């Protein structure tokens, strides 16, 4: 009688890891695709203070923003709007990014998808305009994520206020985070 090769026995930990890997790779929906839509920043807490780096007193670069939750039905693209809530008359748009592809779940100063459009802020400049209240004043800044449906048509010549109005009308979902800054 010949010697038969012995069956290999895998340690239980490897069997569990292999099962977990198989479950992860076969999953269609990632962990960010469940629950309500929410917007967060790794740079500041909801209701907290915006660090100087993201202001006119610092590097004046856009903070990192990430969104989680289920994509609302009918969403064709994402848009991010930063508004100074304390400028009158408002809204005073500080940053406006439209046409963010659906597969994107984060933006920052160095991570804006090439397909996205960076529109003009209320002051007429294109790009991020950091938090910059008058010296001694505290202003609140709202970052809004819009899940944009196919109906939102935005002209390249539109003002920041007109663009935000079009986004709000065409939104199929929204998420917000508000933080403050003082100089």
TASUL-V960705 format. One line per field, one symbol per residue. phi: phi as a letter, one per 30 degrees, with the letter a starting at -180 (. if undefined). psi: psi as a letter, one per 20 degrees, with the letter a starting at -180 (. if undefined). burial: 1 if it has 9 or more other ideal C-beta (glycine too) atoms within 8 Angstrom, else 0. Layout:
phi->???
psi->???
burial->???
This chain:
phi->.dddddddccdedddddddddddddcddcdddcciddbbbbdcadeidcddeecbddbdhcdddbbbbjddeejdcacbbbcbddcdbdcdcdcabbcideeddbabaecbceeddcccddddjdcjdcdeadeeiccccbcccccdcddddcbddcddedddddddddcdcabbbbbbbbbc
psi->pqpqqqppppqhhhgggggggghghipgpriijqaqpqprpihqqpjappqhhkriicilqpqppqqrrppqpiphrqqppppoijppqaqophpoprkpqhipjqqahjmpqhiqporqrhjiqpaporpmrqpiqpqpppppppopriioppqhiqrgghghgggghjpiqqqqpprrqq.
burial->000000000000001000000000000000000000111110110000011011110101111111111011001011111111111000101111111110010111100110010010110000011111100010111111111110010100010111110110011111111111111
